[in-house]
Amino acid sequence: MIVRSFADITDTDRHVRSRSGTWESKRIVLAKENVGFSLHETTVFAGTETSMWYAN
């Protein structure tokens, strides 16, 4: 079992921020951990515009 908090992720390589400063993503579970899925929380900040593309 993986137990991980946002405090464990913040300011690590799992905490990704856009160069433009419009969003950030906290990668909680990564595909390389071989649990069959990945999980992240992405925050798009209010008052900003962001173009996104999610490939399948």
C-alpha positions as CSV (number, residue, x, y, z in Angstrom):
1,M,0.0,0.0,0.0
2,I,1.2,3.5,-0.8
3,V,0.4,6.2,1.7
4,R,1.4,9.6,0.7
5,S,0.2,13.1,1.7
6,F,0.4,16.4,-0.2
7,A,3.0,17.5,2.4
8,D,5.2,14.6,1.1
9,I,4.8,15.8,-2.5
10,T,5.0,19.6,-2.2
11,D,8.3,21.1,-3.6
12,T,9.5,17.7,-4.8
13,D,9.8,16.4,-8.4
14,R,6.2,15.2,-8.0
15,H,5.0,18.8,-7.7
16,V,5.0,20.3,-11.2
17,R,4.3,23.9,-12.0
18,S,3.7,25.5,-15.3
19,R,6.2,28.0,-16.6
20,S,3.4,30.5,-17.1
21,G,2.3,30.1,-13.5
22,T,-1.3,29.4,-14.5
23,W,-1.5,25.8,-13.0
24,E,0.2,23.2,-10.8
25,S,0.0,19.5,-10.5
26,K,0.7,17.2,-7.6
27,R,1.5,13.6,-8.8
28,I,0.3,11.3,-6.1
29,V,0.6,7.9,-7.8
30,L,2.8,7.5,-10.9
31,A,2.4,4.8,-13.6
32,K,6.0,3.7,-12.9
33,E,4.8,2.5,-9.5
34,N,2.9,-0.4,-11.3
35,V,-0.4,-0.1,-9.4
36,G,-2.4,0.0,-12.7
37,F,-3.2,3.7,-12.7
38,S,-1.8,7.1,-12.0
39,L,-3.4,9.8,-9.9
40,H,-2.8,13.5,-9.7
41,E,-4.5,16.7,-8.6
42,T,-4.2,19.6,-11.0
43,T,-5.1,23.1,-10.0
44,V,-5.8,25.8,-12.6
45,F,-5.7,29.1,-10.9
46,A,-8.6,31.5,-11.1
47,G,-8.5,34.3,-13.6
48,T,-6.0,32.5,-15.9
49,E,-6.3,30.9,-19.3
50,T,-4.6,27.7,-20.1
51,S,-4.5,25.6,-23.3
52,M,-4.4,21.9,-22.5
53,W,-4.3,18.7,-24.5
54,Y,-4.8,15.3,-22.9
55,A,-3.6,12.5,-25.2
56,N,-5.2,9.0,-24.8
